[in-house]
Amino acid sequence: MISPVQPKDIDKKKKKAPAAAAAEGHDEKRRQEEKSDGFGYIDIIEAAQGLTYGPRTAETKEVYEFMLSIVHMALDD
């Protein structure tokens, strides 16, 4: 039977693994704090730049216009 080959310094690697994982977790937390909403945008205006929508079917056009009318009534002019 062939025995599996193990690296010579496996104990060193086992000791380093938890420290590396903790450091990686800290970096991830920092990255998440930098991105306020998880998408890399500070506010909704920046996120919506360049986005356009146009309904393609009669049904979606009707729903889209209904939603626009509700927003229009809520915000007024």
N, C-alpha and C positions, 0 to 999 in steps of 0.2 A: 504494500500500500504506500502511496506517495503522500508525504506530509506536505501541508501547505507551506509556502515560503512566506516568512514574516520579515518585515523590515527590522534592521538591527536596533534602531532607536524608536521602537513602537511606544515605549513608556513616555518618551519625551513628547511624541505626537499626541498621546492621550491627554497629557497635562496641558498642552497648548490649545487643544480643541475647545474646552469650555471658555477660555479667555478670548479666543478668536470669535466664538459665537456671541459672547457678551459685547465685544467691541462692535461686531456687525449689527447687533440689535440696537446699540446706541446710535450708530450712524443712520440706521433706518428711521429711528424715532426723530432724529434731527432733520432728516429729509422730509418727513411728514409734517413737521412743524413749519418748515419753510414754505411748503405748499399748503395754503389755507384750505382748499377744498379737495385736494387729492388729484386735481387735474392740471396743476401748474399755473392756474390763473388766480389773480388777486381778487378780482370782482367779476360780476356777471357781464358787465359791459365789455371788458377785455375778452371774455370767453365767447361772446356773441358776435364779435367783429367778423364780418364776411359771411355770416350764415344767412341763408335765405331759404324760405319754404314756399312752395306753391302746390296746392292740392291738385292731384291728377285725375281723380274721378269725381263724379257728381256728388256722391255720398260724402267723400272727404271734404269737398268744397263746402257743402252745407254745414258740416260740423265745424270746419275752420271758421266760417263766417259767424256761426253762433258763438264760438269762443271769443272771436274778436269783438262781437257786440257786447258780451258780458264784460270784457276788459274795458271797452270804451265807456260803458255805463259806470263802472266802478271808478275809473280815473277821471272822467269828464274830459273836457278839452282845456 
